[in-house]
Each structure stands twice: as structure tokens, then as C-alpha cells.
Amino acid sequence: MTPNDAATGLFAALPKPISVDQIQEYGIEIAEVQARRLAREILSLNLYWILAAVDAHILQKYRALIGGRLLESVTGQWAAETFGLERWEGYRQELDERREHYARLMDDQLSPMGLSAEAATLLEDHGVVSSDDRSKLLMLLIDYAPVDQYAALLDDIR
């Protein structure tokens, strides 16, 4: 598998932008503006896991290439969608901050489930979902951030 193949495979594994209807399937009533914020957090969580898997599984000389190609693909899809990513550079700063935050938590030995709980807390704190919907939100985050899948995809590259 080449670095381009790896980036393509990782992008294919990345969940597509989530819709209001998909969120409502989890029993969460949400407005479009809140759905965009939730989609951004799901994207951030997935990109954290994907890029962490790249760092853990890929030789250093290929990491930037894979990460760059992946982000190019994400930009093409997410910037074209109406999910609040009109300005990619603004989101990139948010993504970098979120990745640093998640990395600090993982350095403190937080579990992957704990990281999903942290994302849920952030969404509650920003008023995206109510605390009454926390268990539903956790199920959604677990379903839309398939941690194990990313590492498995990269096992072929080692």
C-alpha cells in the first residue's frame, strides 16, 4: 500500500457529514445549526483518531504526505457540504486546538470511550445537545468515530 492508497483508504473510512435526520435516528432532536456543530465535532474526533493512528503506524517520512492528502480530501467534501465549514482555515485552527486537547487527555491515560465522553461534554457545554440526551449522543459518537477501524486499515502499511 502506498501513502496515497493509505490516505484514500482512511478518507473512505471517515464517516460522511451527518445529517439532522441521522442524528434524529438516535432520538436527539436538533436544529440544522446545531447539527453542523455536531458534525464538526464528529469530524474533529475522527481526524484526531485517524492522524493519531497515522503517527503510530506509519514511518515518519510518510506521515505528512498521508495527513496532507487526507486533509485535501476532507476539504473537498466538507467544504462543499453545508456543514458550517465555509472557511476551512478557521476550521483548521479549531481542529488543531481540538487535536491538542484530545492528545493531552490521552496522554493522561483517558480511554477511547472517555474521549467520546469528553466530546459529548464539549457539545453539551456549547448548547448543541441537552444533558438529557447524553447517553444517546455517546452512542452516536461511538458509531460515528470507529477508532479500531483506523488502526486496522494502517496495519498493511507497516
KAWOCOR-V903525 format. One record per backbone hydrogen bond with DSSP energy under -1.0 kcal/mol. NH is the residue of the N-H (numbers start at 1). CO is the residue of the C=O. Records with the same first field share a line. If there is no record, write none. Layout:
NH: CO / CO
This chain:
6: 2
7: 3
8: 4
9: 5
10: 6
11: 7
12: 8
13: 9
14: 10
23: 19
24: 20
25: 21
26: 23
27: 24
28: 23
35: 31
36: 32
37: 33
38: 34
39: 35
40: 36
41: 37
42: 38
43: 39
44: 40
45: 41
46: 42
47: 43
48: 44
49: 45
50: 46
51: 47
52: 48
53: 49
54: 50
55: 51
56: 52
57: 53
58: 54
62: 59
66: 62
67: 63
68: 64
69: 65
70: 66
71: 67
72: 68
73: 69
74: 70
75: 71
76: 72
77: 73
78: 74
79: 75
81: 77
91: 87
92: 88
93: 89
94: 90
95: 91
96: 92
97: 93
98: 94
99: 95
100: 96
101: 97
102: 98
103: 99
104: 100
105: 101
106: 102
107: 103
108: 104
109: 106
110: 105
115: 111
116: 112
117: 113
118: 114
119: 115
120: 116
121: 117
122: 118
123: 119
124: 120
125: 121
126: 122
127: 124
128: 123
133: 130
134: 131
137: 133
138: 134
139: 135
140: 136
141: 137
142: 138
143: 139
144: 140
147: 145
150: 146
151: 147
152: 148
153: 149
154: 150
157: 154
